[in-house]
Amino acid sequence: MLIKAQVIIGVILILFLMAIINMVRRRTLELKYVLAWMICDIVLLIFICIPDTMEKVADFLGIYSPVNMIFFCGFVFSLVIIFSLTVALSRVTAKVRRLAQYVALDEVEKQIEKEETDRAI
């Protein structure tokens, strides 16, 4: 890989890592959702800083070019991130469903109590 490409990709990855850390610090993002992004960024930074490692892993996986290895890693990490977000979304959906059911039952109970008090009068 050309030095120019390494520098450009490295700078982009460092800026992205700084943005992630800043968002966690300001509590815009929760740490448990950001860990996958940070790991992805750090691994790609290692591959950029030590090109021999990237070439060895690319050869081991049968990937022709180290640059293609970077994009392959990005694709795999994106799939991992999408999967983790899908799991988190499923959990939140289940919690919202339970909360809506609880609120609906509470409203029904209030309505029944109101009708019973109206009948008693």
Order of alpha helices (4+ residues) and beta strands (2+ residues): alpha-alpha-alpha-alpha
